[in-house]
Amino acid sequence: MSAEDLEQYESELELQLYREYKDVVALFTYAVETERRFYLCNGVDLKVRTEGGDVYYEVSMADAWVWDMYRTARFVKNAKVLTFRDVSIEELAHSDLEVPKSVND
């Protein structure tokens, strides 16, 4: 497989993932972003932990979808992430995600 073939393959995987994201985003309440992954989920709990003077974050998610083009199963019942880096949690506003209907509909 050439470098060009690999690049095309990865581009196709990313496009498929984006299409899947558009199909499923309306099913979820929260968007969670860590330094390694992006998740959609319906339940999220963030706990700040300290150990030996270090601070880290424990993020627990329920009913989640993982943005990862190399995973065959992106839906997970429960996910837990431990990280020393920033975590972003946003509640999704579903009206912002919907395509506006035309006046004639």
N, C-alpha and C positions, 0 to 999 in steps of 0.2 A: 504494500500500500504506500503510495507516494504521499508526501507532505500535503500536496494539493487535495488528494482524495480524503485524507484525514481531516483537513480543514473544512471541506465540503460536508463530510459526515457530521462533524461537530456542529456546523451551522444548521443542518437539517434537524439535529436533535434539539438544539436550542429553540428553533422555530416551533417544533412540535410541543415543547415544554411551555412556551409562551401561549400557544393556542389552548393547551390544557388549563393553564392558569386562568385565562379569560373565561373558560367554561365553568370553573369551580369557585372562583373568588366570591361569588354571590352566596355561596353556601356557608361562609365563615364570618366570624365576628371580629377577629383580631389578626393583625399582621405583626409578626415578630421577626426581628432581624438581629443576628449575632455576627461576629466577625467571619464565621464560616458558612452560615446558611441563612436562608429566608424561609419562613414558615407562615402558613395560614392556619388558624385554629379557632375553636369555639370556646376553649377554656384555657386560661393562662394564669400562672402563679409565679411571682418573682420573689426570691428570698436572697437577702444579702448575708453572706457568711464571712466569718473571720476565723483564721487559723494561723497561729504563729506570727501574728502581725500582718499577714496578707489578707486582702479582701478579695472575695470572688462572688460570683452570682450563680444561683441555681434557678434555672427556669424550667418549670414543669408545664407541659401543654397536653391538652386532651382533644381528641378528635382533630387531628392535624394533617396537613398536606405539606410536603417538603419540596422546595424548589431545588431539585438536583437531577440533572439530565442523565446521570449514570445509574440512578436507582430504577429498578423495574417496578417496585411498589412504592408509590409516593404517599399513599394514605396510611397513616399510623394511628392506632387507638390512643397511645400515650407516648410522649417523648420527653426526655429530660436532658438538659444541656447544662454543663458546668463551664464557666468561662471567667477569665480574669479581665476581659475586655468589656466595652460598652454593650448594652443590650437596648434595643429600641422596641417598644410595644405600642402599637397604635390600634385604636378601635376603628374599624372600617365604617365609613358612612356609605351605605349601599346606594343611596340615591345618587351619589357622585359616580358610581360605577356603572349605572345603567345608561344605555344609549337613549337620548331624548327622542320621544315620538314626534312625528310630524303633526302639524295642525290638522291635516286631512284624515288622520287615522281615527 
